[in-house]
């Protein structure tokens, strides 16, 4: 669903929202089924599923001295403010390792661990000293068996980003124009948890790791860039 306001009175803006749920038994051409004789346990939420995606954008021409090309307009007018805001749900993931519990030999892919408890954290808000999910909810499968766990039942924290830009246009002779631009990506310097990878979960999903269940990285530091553009 999207709504767009076409440029009028110096303002162009739009907002779009997507609600989705994607399920499959292979999200990639390189997926390897742990059990090649039965893919029923591999059916689940798609790796690319993002339940909520919200994007808003705008360009606003500040009204003062906008129509003047004299010295006052060149010096104080012709300013534009732009912005983009984006939010999306975190990526889904499973708890798996490359241990061959089932004993089927090399090439079996990452096998699932058994779900033996509630994977949700029971108390308190998430902090850097608390696991994102409950690591004790998973256990090794018995030798000669495949782990039982709904595929992609866990999900990383959502992420959001706000970019802001300011432009100053200076009319010159004829169609010539000079533009000064300052843009700040993630202007609020909001830390999104995880490495920013679209294929690797933010939370450590390797049960053989000492940081299993924890998120130990963040991304999206503020970036500022300046530019000058000459149009003719």
C-alpha positions as CSV (number, residue, x, y, z in Angstrom):
1,X,0.0,0.0,0.0
2,X,1.4,3.4,-0.9
3,X,0.4,7.0,-1.0
4,X,2.1,9.7,-3.0
5,X,1.8,13.5,-3.1
6,X,3.0,14.8,-6.4
7,X,5.0,18.0,-6.3
8,X,2.7,20.9,-5.3
9,X,3.5,24.0,-3.3
10,X,7.1,22.9,-3.1
11,X,6.4,19.5,-1.5
12,X,6.7,16.1,-3.0
13,X,6.2,13.2,-0.6
14,X,5.4,9.5,-0.5
15,X,4.9,6.7,1.9
16,X,4.7,2.9,1.3
17,X,4.0,0.0,3.5
18,X,4.3,-3.7,2.8
19,X,2.9,-6.5,4.9
20,X,4.1,-9.9,3.8
21,X,4.6,-13.6,4.7
22,X,6.6,-15.8,2.5
23,X,7.0,-19.6,3.0
24,X,9.1,-22.1,1.0
25,X,11.3,-25.1,1.2
26,X,14.3,-23.5,-0.5
27,X,15.1,-19.8,-0.5
28,X,18.4,-20.2,-2.4
29,X,19.7,-22.2,-5.3
30,X,22.5,-23.4,-3.0
31,X,20.2,-24.6,-0.2
32,X,21.1,-28.2,0.9
33,X,18.4,-30.3,2.5
34,X,19.7,-32.1,5.6
35,X,17.3,-35.0,4.8
36,X,17.2,-35.3,1.0
37,X,14.5,-38.0,1.2
38,X,12.0,-35.9,3.1
39,X,11.7,-32.1,2.7
40,X,8.6,-31.7,4.8
41,X,10.6,-30.5,7.8
42,X,12.3,-27.9,5.7
43,X,9.1,-26.1,4.8
44,X,8.8,-22.9,6.7
45,X,9.2,-19.1,6.7
46,X,11.4,-18.0,3.8
47,X,14.9,-16.6,4.4
48,X,13.9,-13.4,2.6
49,X,10.7,-12.8,4.6
50,X,10.3,-9.4,6.2
51,X,6.9,-9.1,7.8
52,X,6.8,-5.3,7.9
53,X,8.5,-2.8,5.6
54,X,7.8,1.0,5.8
55,X,9.4,3.6,3.7
56,X,8.7,7.3,3.7
57,X,10.4,10.0,1.6
58,X,10.0,13.7,0.9
59,X,11.5,16.7,-0.9
60,X,10.4,20.2,0.4
61,X,11.4,23.4,-1.2
62,X,11.4,26.1,1.5
63,X,9.1,28.9,0.4
64,X,11.0,32.0,1.3
65,X,12.7,33.8,-1.7
66,X,12.1,30.7,-3.8
67,X,11.1,32.6,-7.0
68,X,13.8,35.3,-6.8
69,X,17.0,35.2,-8.8
70,X,18.5,38.5,-7.6
71,X,21.3,38.7,-5.1
72,X,18.9,38.1,-2.1
73,X,17.4,35.0,-3.7
74,X,20.9,33.7,-4.6
75,X,22.2,34.2,-1.1
76,X,19.2,33.3,1.1
77,X,16.6,31.5,-1.1
78,X,16.3,28.3,-3.0
79,X,16.7,25.8,-0.2
80,X,15.5,22.2,-0.3
81,X,15.2,19.6,2.5
82,X,15.0,15.9,1.7
83,X,14.5,12.9,3.8
84,X,14.1,9.1,3.7
85,X,12.9,6.9,6.6
86,X,12.9,3.1,6.4
87,X,11.9,0.4,8.8
88,X,11.8,-3.3,8.3
89,X,11.4,-6.5,10.4
90,X,14.4,-8.5,11.2
91,X,15.4,-11.6,9.1
92,X,14.3,-15.1,10.2
93,X,16.8,-17.8,11.1
94,X,17.2,-21.3,12.6
95,X,19.6,-22.9,15.1
96,X,21.8,-25.2,13.1
97,X,25.3,-26.5,12.9
98,X,27.5,-28.5,10.5
99,X,27.6,-31.5,12.8
100,X,26.5,-34.7,11.1
101,X,24.2,-36.0,13.8
102,X,22.2,-38.1,11.4
103,X,25.3,-39.9,10.2
104,X,24.6,-39.5,6.5
105,X,28.1,-38.4,5.5
106,X,29.6,-35.3,3.9
107,X,27.4,-32.8,2.0
108,X,24.5,-33.0,4.4
109,X,24.5,-29.2,5.0
110,X,23.8,-27.6,8.4
111,X,21.6,-29.8,10.4
112,X,18.9,-28.6,12.8
113,X,19.1,-28.8,16.6
114,X,16.1,-30.1,18.6
115,X,13.8,-27.5,20.1
116,X,13.3,-28.6,23.7
117,X,12.0,-25.4,25.4
118,X,10.7,-21.9,24.9
119,X,13.2,-19.9,22.8
120,X,11.8,-16.6,23.9
121,X,13.5,-14.6,26.7
122,X,11.1,-14.6,29.6
123,X,12.1,-11.4,31.5
124,X,13.3,-7.9,31.0
125,X,14.1,-5.9,27.9
126,X,17.0,-6.9,25.6
127,X,20.4,-5.5,26.6
128,X,23.9,-6.2,25.6
129,X,24.4,-8.5,28.6
130,X,21.3,-10.6,27.8
131,X,20.9,-13.2,24.9
132,X,18.5,-12.3,22.2
133,X,16.9,-15.7,22.5
134,X,17.0,-18.5,25.0
135,X,20.1,-20.7,24.2
136,X,18.9,-23.5,26.6
137,X,15.8,-24.1,24.5
138,X,18.0,-26.1,22.0
139,X,19.7,-29.5,22.4
140,X,21.7,-31.8,20.2
141,X,19.8,-34.5,18.3
142,X,20.5,-38.1,19.2
143,X,22.9,-39.9,17.0
144,X,21.3,-41.2,13.9
145,X,18.4,-38.7,14.0
146,X,17.5,-35.4,12.4
147,X,16.8,-32.5,14.7
148,X,13.2,-31.3,15.1
149,X,12.7,-27.6,14.9
150,X,10.4,-25.3,12.8
151,X,12.5,-23.7,10.1
152,X,13.2,-20.0,10.6
153,X,11.2,-19.8,13.8
154,X,13.5,-17.1,15.3
155,X,13.8,-13.5,14.0
156,X,16.4,-10.8,14.4
157,X,15.5,-7.4,15.8
158,X,14.0,-5.0,13.3
159,X,16.1,-2.1,11.9
160,X,15.3,1.5,11.0
161,X,17.2,4.3,9.4
162,X,16.7,8.0,8.8
163,X,18.6,10.0,6.1
164,X,18.4,13.7,5.8
165,X,19.7,16.1,3.1
166,X,19.9,19.9,2.7
167,X,20.4,21.5,-0.7
168,X,21.1,25.1,-1.7
169,X,20.5,26.0,-5.3
170,X,22.1,29.1,-6.7
171,X,20.6,30.4,-10.0
172,X,23.2,31.7,-12.4
173,X,22.9,33.1,-15.9
174,X,20.3,31.4,-18.2
175,X,19.8,27.7,-17.3
176,X,23.0,27.5,-15.4
177,X,22.7,26.6,-11.7
178,X,25.1,25.7,-8.9
179,X,24.0,23.4,-6.1
180,X,25.6,22.8,-2.7
181,X,24.5,19.6,-1.0
182,X,25.0,18.2,2.5
183,X,23.6,14.7,3.2
184,X,23.6,12.7,6.4
185,X,22.9,9.0,6.2
186,X,21.6,7.7,9.5
187,X,21.5,11.2,10.7
188,X,20.4,10.2,14.3
189,X,23.4,7.8,14.5
190,X,20.9,5.0,15.5
191,X,22.7,1.7,16.0
192,X,21.1,-1.3,14.2
193,X,22.1,-4.5,15.8
194,X,24.1,-7.0,13.7
195,X,26.7,-6.7,11.0
196,X,24.2,-5.4,8.3
197,X,24.5,-8.7,6.3
198,X,21.4,-9.8,4.5
199,X,22.3,-13.4,4.7
200,X,23.9,-13.8,8.2
201,X,21.7,-13.4,11.3
202,X,22.5,-10.6,13.8
203,X,22.1,-13.1,16.6
204,X,24.7,-15.9,16.8
205,X,22.8,-19.0,15.8
206,X,25.8,-21.4,16.1
207,X,25.2,-23.6,19.3
208,X,28.9,-24.6,19.3
209,X,29.9,-20.9,19.8
210,X,30.6,-19.3,23.1
211,X,28.4,-16.3,22.2
212,X,25.5,-18.5,21.1
213,X,22.3,-16.5,21.3
214,X,24.0,-13.1,21.7
215,X,24.3,-10.2,19.3
216,X,27.8,-8.8,19.4
217,X,27.9,-6.4,16.5
218,X,26.2,-3.3,15.3
219,X,26.2,-1.2,12.1
220,X,24.9,1.9,10.5
221,X,27.1,4.7,12.0
222,X,26.3,8.2,10.8
223,X,27.9,9.1,7.4
224,X,28.0,12.7,6.2
225,X,28.9,13.7,2.6
226,X,29.2,17.1,1.0
227,X,28.9,17.8,-2.8
228,X,28.8,20.6,-5.3
229,X,27.1,20.3,-8.7
230,X,27.1,22.6,-11.6
231,X,24.2,22.3,-14.1
232,X,24.0,24.0,-17.5
